[in-house]
């Protein structure tokens, strides 16, 4: 059995954000299922401040073809677009409405096409209350639909919420925590801890787990070095987990697909003008796994796959 404990942090540039972390991966059928980390967008903010703003980004990632542990090969492409509207309702209180659309395209060869095109729609509503110069309380709720094309949207709905508190020790260090809960397809509700960390290590170096590029909106950590005022170099370690309802006419009608990946990537981010960035990144998925579960909660197929190269790009704008 392969077992790993991954704990996620989430931060804003000067104020904490809210993230839902991965707790565990189990590689045996019938063991503890991996934790879906897709809700990482709840309450996340690109910048500090309690005012009205809008953010938007879009990007594409390609994972090259690689061999699976079971017979067959697999490759994967992902397009995502997301955004948020932050509304300052008081000097120390703001509300955040966030959304995300994600399209995943999978190619299987020399094995059954377990799934192909996955659509995920996500809506978040969060709030932040700055109690004083040090303490902040945050929380939010989320609803998400994740379904293979031609699958049942009504059977692909997931919901949950989270809340927590953070403390600013200085302008360079914020630490906090909380608790969240969410539903899972064909499984019982999941409870999980939240850890918040924002650390400006030096004037140019920071550790940030509110990911903004690559496999954005997932759990992980990002070390960022400011090369110039317009150019940043970063290294990200991410855990990506997706669970979705399968097509009713596929190899496992109405079942559930699960994917796990641990990509490492270097990114170069350019800021051509204030509040706009363009990023390119490359790296490798060092761990990957797929699993197929039928509607009776029986695992019918599971396989890891070899390390695979990844490349991608992303653009973002803030108003």
N, C-alpha and C positions, 0 to 999 in steps of 0.2 A: 504493500500500500504506500502510495505517495501522499504525504501530508505536509502542508505548509501553512504557517500562520503569517498573514499579511495584515498590517495595520496601516490605515490611511490617514493622512493629515490634509487639512484644507485651509487655505489662507487667502486673504486679499492682499493688496499691495500695502495697505496700512491698517486695514480692519479685517477681522476674521470672516470667513465664509463658511458655508455649511456643506459637509460632504458625508456620504454614506459609504463606509469602508467595507472592504472584503475581510472576512473573518477566516475562512478556511477553504481548502480544496481537498476533496477526498477522491481517490482514484479507483475506488471499489464500488461495484453496484450494490445498492442498498445502504451505503454509508451516508454520512452527513452531506447533503448537497452543497455545492459551492454557493456563495452568497452573491446575488445579483447586485452589481454596483452602479447600474445605470442611473439611479436617482441622484448622482453627484451634483446635479445642477440646482437642487433645491436651495434657494437663498444665496447662491453664489453671486458675487458682485465683482466686476472688473476693477473698480476703483472704490476708494473710501469716500465718505461724504454723504450727507442725508439731504439729497436734492433730487430733482427729476432728470433722468437720463435714459438713453437708448443705446443698446449694443447689439451688434450683429456679426456673425462670422460664418464662413463656409469653407469646406475643404474636402480633399480626397486622399485616401490611402490605398496603396496596392501591396498586398502580400503575395510574393511570387510562389509558384508551384513548388510543392515539396512532397516527400514520401510520407505516408502514414505508417504507423506501427502495424496495423492490419493491412492487407493487400489494398493498394490504391494510392492515388495522389490527390492533393487538394490545393486550391489557390483561393484568394479572397480579396475582393475590392469593396471599399466603403466610401460612400459620399454622406456627408452630414452638413446640416445647416441649423443654426440655433441663434437665439437672441433673448433679450430680456428688456423689460421696461421697469425702471426703478422710479417710484413716486414718493417724494418726501412729503409726508402728511403732517409732520411736526419737526421741530428743531432737532429732536433726538429720536425720531421714529420714521422708518420708511417701510414701504411695501414693495415687493418685487414680483412681477409676473414674468415667468420664463417659459420658453417653448423650444422644442427640438424635433427635427425630422431626420431620420437616419435610414439610408438604403444600403443593404448589404447584399452583394452578389457573390455566390459561391460556385466554384467549378469543381466537380468530382470526376475523376477518371479511373478506370479499371476497378470500380466499385459502384454500387447503386447510388443514384443521385438522391441522397437523403433529403435534401432541400436545395433551393436555388436562389430565389429572390425574397428577401425579408424586409418588410416595412415596419418602422418603429416611429410612433408619434408620442410625444411626451409634453405634459403641461405641468408647470410648477407654480405654486403661490407661497411666498415666504415673507417674513417680517424680521426686522432688526430693531431692537430697542437699546440705545446707548444710555445706560443707567448713570454713568459719570465718566470721567476721563480714563478710567481703567476698566470698568466692567461693561460687558455687553451681553444681552440675552437675545437668542435667535431661534427661529423655528419655522416650520413650513409643512406643506402637504403636497402630494404629487399623484397624478394619475397617468398611466402609460398604456398604450396598446402596442403589442409586438406580435406580428402575424406574418406567416409566409403568404406570398401572393396567391389569391383565391382561397385563403383560409378564412375561418370565422373570426371576425373582429370582436364579436360579443364574447367569445371564449378566449380572447387574448388580452384581457384587461388586467392590469396590476395597479394596486394603489398602496399608499403608505404615508408616513409622516415622520418628522424628527424634530427634536428640540435640544438646545444646549446653552452653555454659557462660556464666555471667554474673558481672559484678564490680560491687559496690556502692561507688561512690566516696564516697557519703554517704547519709544517709537520704532525700535529695531526688533522687538521680541513680543509676540503674542502667543499665549498658550490657552487651550480650553478643551472642553469635552461635552458629551451629551449622549443621548440614547435615541434610537429610531426603531420603527417597526414597519414591515411591509408584507403584503401578500405575495405568494409565489404560485405559478402555474402548476397544478397537480401536486401541491405540497402545502404544508401548514405554514402559518404566519411566521415570519422571521424577526427576531429581536437582535439588535447589534449595537455596539458602542460607536461613538464618534470622537475623534481626536482632532483638535485644531492646533496648528502650529504656523507661525509666520516669523521667519528669522532672516534679518538682513545681516549677513555675516560680516561683510566689509562694505565700503562705499560702492564697490562694483560687483560683489558676489552675494547672491541670496539663495536660500533654499525655499522652494515654493511647491506646495502640493495641491494648489488650485490650478490644475493643468489648463493650459490655454492653447496648445498646439498638438499636432499629431493625433493620437487617440484621445482627443480632448473629451472632457466630461466623464472621464473614468477615474479610477483610483490609482494613485501613484505618487511620485515625487519628482520634482524638476529642479536641477541646480542650474542657475542662470548667471552668466558672466557678461557684464556690460563692456563690449569692446570699444565702442564709441557711443556718443549720444544717440545715434540713429541705428546702431547695429548691436545685437545681442547674440551670444552663443550659449546654447543650453544642452543639457544632457538629461533625458527623462527615462524613468523606469515606471512602467505602467502595468496594472493588472486589468484586463478587459474580460468581462463576463456578460454573456447574453443568453436569455432564455425566451423562447418564442413558440407560439402555436403553429403547428404544421398544417399544410394543405389537407383537406378532407379526401383528396383523390390520389395522394402520394403513396410512397412505399409503406408509410406508417400513418394511416388516415387519422387526422385529428389528434396526433400525438404532440410531443413537445421536443424541440431541439435545444441543445445546450452547447455553447462554445466557450472555451477559455483560452486566453492568450497572455503571454508575458513578453511584450515588446520592449526593447531598449533602443533609443534613437538619439542622434545628434541633430539639433535644429539650428538654423541660422535665420534670425528674424530682423527684418529691415523696417524702419519706420520712415516712410517717404514724406509724411507730413504728420502734424499732431493728430492723435486719435485714430490713426490708420496704420496697420501693419501687414506685411507679407512675409510668410515663412515657408521655407523648404526644409525637408528633413529626410534622413535615411538611417537605417539601422537593421535590426533583425529581431524576429520573434524567437526567443530562446526556448520557450515552452508553449505548446499548443495542444488542445484536446477537443474532440467533438463527442457528443453523446446523443443518442436517440432513445426516447422513452415513449411507450405507447399510452393510449388513453386509460389503461388500467394501471399505470405507474410501473410497468415492467420495462427495464432497460433491454433494448433489442440490439443495440450496437454501441460500442465505445472504443475510441482509439486516440492515442496521442499521435502527434506528427513531428517530423524532424525540424530543426531550426530553419527559418525561412527569411530571406531578405525582404525588407519593406522600404518603400519610398513614398513621399507624399508632399502636398503643398496645402497652404491655407491662407486666407485673407480675412482680416477683421477690421471693423470700423466702430467707433464710439461717437455718440452725439451728446 
